[in-house]
């Protein structure tokens, strides 16, 4: 019986671990169109605007939370500014959400 339970646990954990993470309402409303659910920027609009891959671990290691927040608030290159639309708390939460994205190279 213990072996059966262990086998069942082993086979259910990977399935749960592969589920895409849930995104916040702020992400869905403001980020998904270009960066997609996974943050990689491979949506049609993201490719058109050459959106940054927010899940790139090398890039993430090179950018501070302050820089991420500034880009969200003020915009950067082709990225629009969201400072008038999002509260400081929402921007901070989006920075945390970007940091938590599953890491995927460009």
Secondary structure as GFF3:
##gff-version 3
##sequence-region A 1 106
A	DSSP	alpha_helix	2	17	.	.	.	ID=ss1
A	DSSP	alpha_helix	25	30	.	.	.	ID=ss2
A	DSSP	alpha_helix	32	35	.	.	.	ID=ss3
A	DSSP	alpha_helix	44	49	.	.	.	ID=ss4
A	DSSP	alpha_helix	57	62	.	.	.	ID=ss5
A	DSSP	alpha_helix	65	74	.	.	.	ID=ss6
A	DSSP	alpha_helix	88	99	.	.	.	ID=ss7
###
